[in-house]
Amino acid sequence: MSKLPIIGITIGDVNSISIEVIIKTLADSRIADYCTPVVYGSPKIISYWKKALNLTDFNLYIIKDLDQIHHKKSNILVCWEDEVEIKPGEVTVTAGKYALKSLERATQDAVSGKIHGIVTGPLNKHNVNSDALPFTGHTEYLASAANTSDYIMMLVSESLKVGLVTGHVPISDVASKITKDAILKKLRIMNQSLKKDFSITKPKIAVLGLNPHAGDNGLLGNEDKDVIAEAVKMAQSENMIVYGPYPADGFFGSRQFEKFDAVLAMYHDQGLIPFKYLAFDDGVNYTAGLPFVRTSPDHGTAYAIAGKNQASETSLRNALYMAIDIIRTRNENFKASENPLPFSPLRKERFRIDF
């Protein structure tokens, strides 16, 4: 076994900022002191973006199989030999096709245990989705590939962790999916992840309400008092330290989140809007509950700045650090590393070194 965790990095949408932030992250050779990165894609695509961004000094070690991996360098695993048309800033079917090819190969290797984790580059769900393969997002895809329904989407920064009861579903469907069982299930997974992955001995979790003012005692809906509050009581009966439901606006506006280790939101925008406002540049998306570690930057494709050399790699670099940190926490084989991470959103006491 390698002395360092092997982490796959998917290329995401080839027309987006994804490859730019990957190149900028891996451009510092010191990354190889902490993990063995393997980019899943094509050297031809990397070459295109190196020239487009004037980053020609950057190189990856080319391999066609994981048996050829170089443990002291950043690698690229050749997933196809095709010539891929790249149109920076444009949404194309071709970009979706190859984003999926990269994801499929990395996922196969993670599920089979050949790599220890995946950092997924941003892609566009619309050009990946098809009748043959409905695709609503990385989180759902990876959970399906791992054959588990026991997962939760979490957004993590140095000061805030937010999980979701419902993820990529239409707002019109949210209320029907807010059940006591669904909330309790997510709380169990979140509580376990905070202990197992984040080394928090006694996690303190806040639960948000669904309706304005958390229903205002039934005046604005009954879900908060009849469903969410009851789920909180059930969690407390299982010795989880859980409180709520809290009105979402006041909870974030008054910075009550600072008193908790994590927050469980009822739906996507309720949790992600405040998170991205507070931690857009350095936040990390983490899928808790999978048998392998998966992280990603918390931003999207950012087509508007693709090819302009303006994208910040901070979020993707933090996603890579966080994957390393969780793998170390889970796996005894990597705990004795002589190289402490220079920064991770998991550990507040760590100081940051900007490469």
DADAHU-V266697 format. One record per pair of residues at least 24 apart in sequence whose ideal C-beta (glycine too) atoms are under 6 Angstrom apart, sorted by sequence separation. I is the first residue (numbers start at 1). J is the second residue. If there is no record, write none. Layout:
I	J
I	J
//
This chain:
99	123
295	319
322	346
207	232
79	105
163	190
295	322
318	345
7	35
9	37
100	128
139	167
295	323
99	128
5	35
6	36
7	37
8	38
9	39
10	40
11	41
19	49
293	323
4	35
14	45
27	58
96	127
137	168
214	245
4	36
8	40
23	55
95	127
96	128
136	168
178	210
282	314
20	53
43	76
91	124
214	247
281	314
282	315
293	326
2	36
93	127
111	145
152	186
213	247
284	318
293	327
23	58
36	71
284	319
91	127
209	245
282	318
37	74
38	75
39	76
40	77
152	189
204	241
205	242
206	243
207	244
41	79
42	80
48	86
107	145
152	190
206	244
207	245
208	246
209	247
284	322
38	77
40	79
45	84
150	189
32	72
206	246
208	248
32	73
178	223
180	227
184	231
26	74
66	114
183	231
187	235
178	227
191	240
180	230
184	234
180	231
184	235
206	260
204	260
210	266
204	261
205	262
206	263
207	264
208	265
203	261
208	266
41	102
200	261
284	345
40	102
40	105
40	106
194	261
194	262
2	71
14	86
15	87
190	262
15	88
15	90
15	95
14	95
13	95
14	98
13	99
12	99
178	266
11	102
10	102
10	103
174	267
193	288
10	106
160	257
8	106
189	288
189	289
161	262
162	263
163	264
164	265
165	266
166	267
18	121
162	265
18	122
16	122
8	115
164	271
6	115
12	121
162	271
6	116
7	117
8	118
9	119
10	120
11	121
12	122
13	123
5	116
10	121
12	123
13	124
162	275
160	278
155	275
157	279
157	283
155	283
156	284
197	326
155	285
156	286
199	329
154	286
197	329
154	288
151	287
152	288
152	289
151	289
150	289
151	290
155	298
146	290
142	287
146	291
139	287
198	346
142	294
117	292
117	293
118	294
119	295
120	296
124	301
122	300
122	301
110	292
158	345
157	345
156	345
158	348
119	319
119	320
119	323
117	323
117	327
116	327
89	303
89	306
88	306
88	307
52	307
53	309
16	301
17	302
16	303
13	301
25	313
17	306
24	313
35	324
16	306
21	311
34	324
20	311
25	316
21	313
25	317
17	311
21	316
34	339
33	339
7	323
5	324
5	327
28	355
5	334
1	333
//
